[in-house]
């Protein structure tokens, strides 16, 4: 790196400071990069000056005397870098194994939590973190052309997973891979209900525009049985509250039986762990992706997640969680739909439509999200309770603040207005 600028550029793309085992090599690597970042030449004078400013000259100085005697330019830089990288990964795996062993012997945490953390540590140690390089446009234009060409003349412009609400699917083109979707609503408005409606639509292929796709659900607030009850009543069109109280009518028996058979075949996977950290969520999601190839991940809801690391305040913690969920959607190459609580309205503004600024506890949610969907509920003197969806953010596409929708409270199901009228409801 010192003898060749090209070698320095190659090493900077492949390696990180922490990849070097010897501490003085870490300091040297950092010093060289800092000099090149300022577009200055690297020689014994500039390097020595940089190390003095870092207060590391006494530590690294002896190495410089050896380097000063070298006069051969490196010819196998990338090969050397890969050796350093592989050794760093091996040490990370050893370190993870030692931490897992120490936790197991200490027996402080419940074994289930230890196993989740062990899995996360192994994933972190073995995860490939190489930086993605440039791609020439000619290498991707063919596939891009095919995607666009296939939609010409087609009435269905949904290229992702359909949510089942045509107006929303048309604007977003469905749930797209590697994107983070935020579904925001105030307490009791129906964000869990809509999230489960979307999960069922994707997993069942019920709108006949797509095949069944596996869905993973992290339900931090509700138990797996409560989620199952909601799905069963929604699919069967049965009163949810009556089902919870055991007051199901005889005429509903046939619908329940049919709905149960349908749900039994749906590839839906539910984790109702409470006090879930974002690290545990990432580890579980990666495992689920590997074993069942999920195409959609739903988290209900964001504010109930824990960062798992110390942060100065809750806003920083939510920002950390949001950033990790965004990264996870890209790593797994699937859409992630996250329900998010909105701030309670001030007195006198209860009927006011929600805005991006209402996303509770962090502006980072708005920043990280590709799409933000709000559920707005208000009471009309003439028509009673009304609902509408608001597509308030749609990165790379149009927005719409007025998507009419109806909510069948008895079965916790959302319908498009046209669809509701056609059903005669």
C-alpha positions, 0 to 999 in steps of 0.5 A: 500500500505504501509503495503503490497507490493502486495497491492501496486502492485494491486493499481499501476495497477488500479490507477493513482496519479490524481485519488485521490481527496485529494492532500496529498494522491496524494503525498503519492501515488507517494512516495510509488510508487517511493520507490517500483520502486527502489526495496526498502522496504516501512516503516516509515523511507523510506517513510518519507525520500522520502517525505522530498526529495519531500518537502512534508513531512510537508504536509503529515507527520500527515497521517504517525502518523495514519498509524504507528498505523495500524497493520492489512493487507488489504484484499480487496485492489482491491475493495477499488481501484475500489471505488477510481477509480469510484469517480475519474471518477465521478469527471471527468464527473462533471468537464467536465460538468462544463467546457461545461457550462462555455464555453456555458455561455461565448459564445466566440467560435462559437457554432459548435466548442463548441459542438465539444469540449463538445463531446470531453470532455465527451468522455475523462471523460467517456473513460475507461483507465484501463491498459490491463493486461497479457494474457496467450498464451493458451487463444489466440492461438486458434484464431491465429491458425484459422486465419492462417489455413484459408489462407492455400491453398487460393490464397487470402492472404489478411486478412485485407481490400484490397486497390485494388492494388494487389502487395501492398495488397500482401505485406501488407495483406491489411489494418489491424485493429489497424495500422497506415498507412502513404501515403506520396507524394510531392505536386501534385503527387496524394496522395489525388487521391490514398487515394480516390481510396482506400476509394472507393475500400473498401467502394464498395467492387469492387474487389469482394474479400471483402464485402462493408465496411464503410469508414470515410474521414476527408478532411481538404484540399478539400470540400465534393463536391470536394471529391464527384466530384473526386469519381464520375469522377473516377468511371465513367471514366470521365475527372475530369477537364472537369467536374469542368468546366462544359464541360462534353460530351454527351457520358459521361452521361450514365457513370455518371448516372451509377456511381452516382447510385453506389456511392449513395449506398457506405457507405462513410462519409465525414467531410470537417471541416477546422482548425480541431484539433486532439482532435476534430478529435478523438471525431468525429471519435469515434462518427462515429465508434459508429453510423456507425461502420466504418472499415477504417478512412482516414485523408487528410492530416496530416500537416493540422491538429492542435494539439489544445495544446501549443507546443514549435515548429511545429515538436513537434506538428506533433509528438503529432498529430501522436501519437494521431492518432496511439492511435486512431487506437488502440482504435477504432480497425481500420486501419487509413490511413493518407496522409502526405506531403513530403519535397520539393526536393532540386534543382537538386534532383527533380527526386530522389525517396522519403525516410523516412527522407523526411516525413515533419516536424517530425521523429515521423511519421516514428516511429509511422507508421506501414506502410509507402507508397510513391508515386514517380513520375518522367519524363522519356525522352522516356516514359514521366511521370512515377509513382511507389509506394514504400513500404518503411516501413512495420512493420512485413512484406517485403518492396518493393521500385518498385511497378509499377503503372499508373495514369490516370490524366483525371479521377484522378485514379491509376491503376496497370500496368497489370490492365491498359494494360488489359483495353487497356488504 
